[in-house]
């Protein structure tokens, strides 16, 4: 495999990751539950402007994908800035193993700080790689290598989270208790909105 294909694969991982981020944000906005997202639950200020903050982040994610496609080195810088911001914003979420960060959709979702930090560290390394040496062209080999990298990253996250994943028995018990990160009651915050009979 050529060095260009390797760099192209790293770039495709970043594109996929920010596509996952867009899916997560779009689904949350669609169900009007932005204020119930774990990142927003950590403070009343975030909850107050949750929809605006999430919509702005979605646009930023989309712009980053475009830049990664057209100007990889510039897109990598934008990706690193967003990744750093998302990391700082999500750090206050308690690492209990019961809830998730609900970031990067279900593929790279995390339950614990070790998985969260490891995943973001790997992604940060990828942004530095693309910024330092952007791929010269897109290739099938690059896409294939990117898929392998993505599967490996998902496996890393799953492996670090595995000891904290609830069993079927504990998961059923947790359904009777509030599970979101701040553990504020529905009486305080109001119930999460529902769409189509299902809660996000």
C-alpha positions in Angstrom: 0.0 0.0 0.0 1.3 3.4 -1.0 2.0 6.2 1.6 -0.6 8.3 -0.3 -3.3 5.6 0.3 -2.4 5.6 4.0 -2.8 9.3 4.4 -6.0 9.2 2.3 -7.4 6.5 4.6 -6.7 8.6 7.7 -8.6 11.5 6.0 -11.6 9.2 5.2 -11.7 8.2 8.9 -12.1 11.9 9.8 -14.7 12.4 7.2 -16.7 9.4 8.5 -16.3 10.5 12.1 -17.7 14.0 11.4 -20.5 12.4 9.3 -21.4 10.4 12.4 -21.4 13.6 14.4 -23.8 15.2 12.0 -26.2 12.1 12.2 -26.2 12.3 16.0 -26.9 16.1 16.0 -29.5 15.9 13.3 -31.4 13.1 15.1 -31.3 15.0 18.3 -32.5 18.2 16.7 -35.2 16.3 14.8 -36.6 14.9 18.0 -36.3 18.4 19.7 -34.3 16.9 22.5 -31.1 19.0 22.3 -31.6 20.2 25.9 -31.5 16.5 27.0 -28.2 15.7 25.3 -25.5 14.8 27.9 -23.2 17.6 26.8 -26.1 20.1 27.4 -27.2 18.6 30.7 -24.0 19.7 32.5 -25.2 23.3 32.9 -28.3 25.4 32.7 -26.6 27.8 30.4 -26.0 25.1 27.8 -29.6 23.8 28.2 -31.0 27.3 27.6 -29.3 27.6 24.2 -29.0 23.9 23.4 -30.8 24.0 20.1 -28.8 26.9 18.8 -25.5 25.4 20.0 -26.2 22.0 18.4 -27.4 23.5 15.1 -24.2 25.7 14.9 -22.0 22.6 15.7 -23.8 20.7 13.0 -23.0 23.4 10.4 -19.4 23.4 11.6 -19.2 19.6 11.2 -20.6 19.8 7.6 -18.1 22.6 6.7 -15.2 20.5 8.1 -16.3 17.6 5.9 -16.3 19.8 2.9 -12.8 21.2 3.8 -11.4 17.7 4.4 -12.6 16.8 0.9 -11.4 19.9 -1.0 -8.5 21.2 1.2 -7.4 18.4 3.4 -4.8 20.3 5.4 -7.2 23.1 6.1 -10.0 20.6 7.0 -7.6 18.8 9.3 -7.0 22.1 11.2 -10.7 22.7 11.4 -11.3 19.1 12.6 -8.7 19.5 15.3 -10.3 22.7 16.6 -13.7 21.1 16.7 -12.4 18.0 18.3 -10.6 20.0 21.0 -13.8 22.0 21.7 -16.0 18.8 21.8 -13.5 17.2 24.2 -13.5 20.2 26.6 -17.3 20.4 26.5 -17.8 16.7 27.2 -15.3 16.3 29.9 -17.7 17.3 32.7 -20.0 14.4 31.9 -19.7 11.9 34.8 -18.0 8.6 33.9 -20.4 6.2 35.5 -20.6 3.6 32.7 -24.4 4.0 32.8 -24.9 6.8 30.3 -23.1 7.6 27.0 -21.6 10.7 25.6 -23.9 10.4 22.5 -21.2 11.8 20.3 -20.1 10.5 16.9 -23.3 8.4 16.8 -23.5 4.8 17.9 -20.3 3.7 16.1 -17.9 5.6 18.3 -20.1 6.3 21.3 -18.4 6.0 24.7 -19.5 5.3 28.3 -16.3 6.0 30.2 -13.6 8.6 30.4 -10.8 6.1 29.4 -12.7 5.2 26.2 -13.6 8.9 25.6 -10.1 10.2 26.0 -8.5 7.3 24.0 -10.8 7.8 21.1 -10.3 11.6 21.0 -6.5 11.2 21.3 -6.5 8.9 18.3 -8.6 11.3 16.3 -6.4 14.2 17.3 -3.4 12.2 16.0 -5.2 11.6 12.7 -5.9 15.4 12.3 -2.2 16.1 12.9 -1.3 13.5 10.3 -3.5 14.9 7.6 -2.5 18.5 8.4 1.2 17.6 8.2 0.9 15.4 5.1 -2.4 15.8 3.2 -3.3 13.0 0.7 -2.5 13.8 -2.9 -5.6 12.1 -4.2 -8.5 9.9 -3.2 -8.2 6.2 -3.9 -10.0 3.0 -3.4 -7.1 1.7 -1.4 -7.4 4.8 0.8 -11.1 4.2 1.4 -10.4 0.6 2.3 -7.6 1.5 4.7 -9.8 4.1 6.3 -12.5 1.4 6.8 -9.9 -0.8 8.6 -8.8 2.1 10.8 -12.4 3.0 11.7 -13.2 -0.6 12.6 -10.0 -0.7 14.7 -11.0 2.5 16.5 -14.5 1.2 17.2 -13.0 -2.0 18.6 -10.7 0.1 20.9 -13.6 2.1 22.2 -15.7 -1.1 22.8 -12.8 -2.8 24.5 -12.2 0.1 26.9 -15.9 0.4 27.7 -16.5 -3.3 28.0 -16.0 -3.6 31.8 -18.5 -0.9 32.3 -21.2 -2.0 30.0 -24.4 -3.0 31.9 -25.5 -6.5 31.8 -29.0 -7.3 30.8 -30.1 -7.6 34.4 -28.5 -4.2 35.5 -29.8 -2.5 32.4 -33.4 -3.5 33.3 -32.9 -2.2 36.8 -31.5 1.1 35.5 -34.6 1.7 33.4 -36.4 2.5 36.6 -34.0 5.2 37.5 -33.0 8.5 35.8 -30.0 7.6 33.7 -28.8 10.9 32.2 -25.6 12.5 33.3 -26.6 15.2 35.7 -29.2 12.9 37.3 -31.6 15.8 37.7 -35.2 14.7 38.0 -37.9 15.2 35.5 -39.7 17.4 38.0 -36.7 19.8 37.8 -36.0 19.7 34.0 -39.2 18.4 32.5 -39.5 15.1 30.6 -37.6 14.7 27.4 -39.6 15.3 24.3 -41.0 12.2 22.4 -41.4 11.7 18.7 -43.2 8.8 17.1 -43.8 7.2 20.5 -40.1 6.7 21.2 -37.8 8.7 23.4 -34.4 9.6 22.0 
